[in-house]
């Protein structure tokens, strides 16, 4: 089986007062929330047997209250990482390791950032990972050099195996950008568990993907449709207009 792990422990400082005391993933989009739209899709995937949301101490009670009102088929577990400020945050990679350790996780993992609206289903990504029998990342064509310089960029072979990954490259080696969605198979979890102690960066989830590319076989699934990343007040207002 596969666990859905939602990384939601950030403090969304770029959204100002809107998220000072409220988690960005639970901001309203129409009748639902940013996270709710994503969870509705993932909950329908047969392979998923539990949703695990890793958040911070400030927002954990809000997520608990939200979860108590949902009607997902799969159970929802909220994990509090114990931090209360942006300055003391663990970082996305350490949050994942914290949840794995606290819950004793030993299953395939779907790891997702909680601040995107997607125009495709994660079922396609799970099917791709099953077909390749490897841990996987997503990728999408990004023609803008400026945007490529602010994200992870991968080089692929003809079978979509990842040959190289760079975070925020000054000179991108391809136009394949990497969004924050990953599948780590059970057979690779030992690498994941020891990643930080072996030099993996802690803050961005892409740091772990980069580390894994250097240490095991990884494939990249080209997204079948677009996504909308909510990173600022302007993008949130635009998302409400587009999807509300």
C-alpha positions in Angstrom: 0.0 0.0 0.0 1.0 3.6 -0.2 0.7 6.5 2.3 -0.1 10.0 1.1 2.2 12.5 3.0 1.2 16.1 2.7 4.0 18.5 3.7 2.2 21.5 5.3 4.5 22.8 8.0 5.5 26.1 6.4 4.4 29.5 7.6 3.5 31.1 4.2 5.1 34.4 5.1 4.6 35.7 1.5 0.8 35.8 2.1 1.1 38.2 5.0 -1.8 38.6 7.4 -3.9 36.0 5.6 -1.7 33.2 6.9 -0.2 34.7 10.0 -2.5 32.5 12.1 -3.9 30.2 9.5 -2.4 27.5 7.3 -2.2 28.3 3.5 -3.4 24.8 2.4 -6.8 25.4 4.1 -7.5 28.8 2.4 -10.9 28.7 0.7 -11.1 28.1 -3.1 -14.8 28.1 -4.0 -16.7 25.4 -2.0 -13.5 23.7 -1.0 -9.9 24.5 0.1 -6.5 24.3 -1.7 -5.7 21.1 0.2 -9.3 19.7 0.0 -9.2 19.8 -3.8 -6.0 17.7 -3.8 -7.2 15.3 -1.2 -10.5 14.7 -3.0 -8.4 13.3 -5.9 -5.8 11.3 -3.9 -8.5 9.7 -1.7 -9.9 8.0 -4.8 -6.6 6.2 -5.5 -7.0 2.5 -4.5 -3.3 2.2 -3.6 -3.6 4.9 -0.9 -4.6 3.7 2.5 -3.9 6.7 4.7 -3.4 10.5 4.5 -0.7 11.9 6.7 -0.5 15.7 7.1 2.7 17.0 8.7 2.3 20.5 10.0 3.6 22.8 12.7 2.5 23.3 16.3 0.8 26.6 15.6 -1.4 25.1 12.9 -1.9 21.5 14.1 -5.2 22.3 16.0 -6.6 24.0 12.9 -5.8 20.9 10.7 -7.3 18.6 13.4 -10.5 20.6 13.4 -10.6 20.6 9.6 -9.9 16.8 9.4 -12.7 16.1 11.9 -15.2 17.6 9.4 -14.0 15.7 6.3 -15.5 12.5 5.0 -12.6 10.8 3.2 -12.6 7.1 2.7 -9.0 6.8 3.9 -8.1 7.9 7.5 -6.4 11.3 8.0 -3.6 11.6 10.5 -2.3 15.0 11.6 1.4 15.1 12.8 2.6 18.1 14.8 6.4 18.8 14.2 6.6 20.9 17.4 7.8 24.1 15.8 6.0 27.4 16.3 7.9 30.0 14.2 9.3 30.3 10.7 12.8 30.8 12.2 12.6 27.4 14.0 10.9 25.4 11.2 12.4 22.0 10.5 12.4 22.2 6.8 10.4 20.0 4.4 12.9 17.1 4.3 13.2 17.0 8.1 9.4 17.2 8.4 9.1 14.1 6.2 11.7 12.2 8.2 9.9 13.3 11.4 6.6 11.9 10.2 8.3 8.7 9.0 10.0 8.2 12.4 7.0 9.1 14.6 4.6 6.8 12.7 7.1 4.1 11.9 6.3 4.3 8.2 7.5 1.5 6.0 5.3 1.7 2.9 5.6 3.3 -0.5 5.1 7.1 0.0 3.4 9.7 -2.2 4.8 13.0 -0.9 3.0 16.2 -2.0 3.3 19.9 -1.3 0.0 21.3 -0.1 -0.2 24.6 -2.0 -1.0 23.6 -5.6 -4.2 23.1 -7.6 -3.8 20.4 -10.2 -5.5 19.8 -13.6 -4.7 16.1 -13.6 -5.0 13.1 -11.3 -2.3 11.7 -9.1 -3.6 8.3 -10.2 -1.5 8.8 -13.4 1.6 9.4 -11.4 1.1 6.3 -9.2 0.5 4.2 -12.3 3.7 5.5 -13.8 5.7 4.6 -10.7 4.3 1.1 -10.6 5.2 0.7 -14.3 8.7 1.9 -13.8 9.1 0.1 -10.4 11.2 3.0 -9.2 10.9 6.1 -7.0 9.7 9.0 -9.2 9.4 12.7 -9.5 7.2 14.8 -11.8 8.4 17.2 -14.5 6.9 19.6 -16.9 8.2 21.7 -19.9 9.2 25.2 -18.7 10.4 27.5 -21.6 11.4 30.4 -19.3 15.0 30.4 -18.4 14.3 32.8 -15.5 11.8 30.3 -14.0 14.1 27.3 -14.5 16.7 29.2 -12.5 14.2 29.2 -9.5 13.4 25.5 -9.5 14.7 22.0 -9.9 15.7 21.0 -13.4 16.3 17.4 -14.7 17.9 15.8 -17.7 16.2 12.6 -18.8 17.1 9.7 -21.1 14.7 8.2 -23.7 13.0 6.0 -21.0 12.4 9.0 -18.7 15.1 7.9 -16.2 16.6 10.9 -14.5 20.2 11.3 -15.4 20.9 14.6 -13.6 19.1 17.0 -11.4 20.1 20.5 -10.3 18.4 22.9 -7.9 18.1 26.5 -9.2 20.8 26.1 -11.9 22.4 29.3 -13.3 22.6 27.5 -16.7 19.8 25.0 -16.9 20.7 21.8 -18.8 17.1 21.2 -20.0 13.6 22.7 -20.0 12.2 20.0 -17.7 11.2 21.7 -14.4 10.3 19.7 -11.3 7.2 20.5 -9.2 7.0 19.4 -5.6 5.4 15.9 -6.0 7.3 12.7 -5.4 6.9 8.9 -5.0 9.5 7.1 -2.8 9.1 3.4 -2.9 9.6 1.2 0.2 12.8 -0.2 -1.2 14.4 3.3 -1.2 13.2 4.4 2.3 16.5 3.5 4.0 18.1 6.1 1.7 15.5 8.6 2.6 15.9 8.0 6.3 19.6 8.6 6.2 19.6 11.4 3.6 20.1 14.4 5.9 22.9 12.8 7.9 24.6 12.1 4.6 24.5 15.7 3.4 21.0 16.2 1.9 19.6 19.7 2.2 16.8 20.1 4.7 14.6 23.0 3.6 13.0 22.4 0.2 11.5 19.0 -0.7 13.5 19.1 -4.0 16.7 18.7 -2.0 15.6 15.1 -1.2 14.7 14.4 -4.8 18.2 15.7 -5.9 19.8 13.5 -3.2 17.9 10.4 -4.4 18.7 11.0 -8.0 22.4 10.8 -7.1 21.9 7.6 -5.1 19.3 5.4 -6.7 17.3 4.9 -10.0 14.6 7.6 -10.4 12.2 8.2 -13.2 10.3 11.4 -14.1 6.6 11.5 -15.1 5.9 14.4 -17.5 2.7 16.0 -16.2 -0.3 15.3 -18.4 -1.8 18.8 -17.7 -1.0 21.9 -15.8 -0.8 23.0 -12.2 -1.4 26.3 -10.4 1.1 27.2 -7.7 -0.3 29.4 -4.9 2.7 31.3 -3.6 1.6 34.8 -3.2 -1.5 37.0 -2.5 -1.9 37.7 -6.2 -1.8 34.0 -7.1 -4.3 33.2 -4.4 -6.7 35.8 -5.7 -6.2 34.6 -9.3 -6.8 31.0 -8.1 -10.1 32.0 -6.5 -11.2 33.6 -9.8 -10.1 30.6 -11.9 -11.3 27.7 -9.7 -13.8 29.2 -7.3 
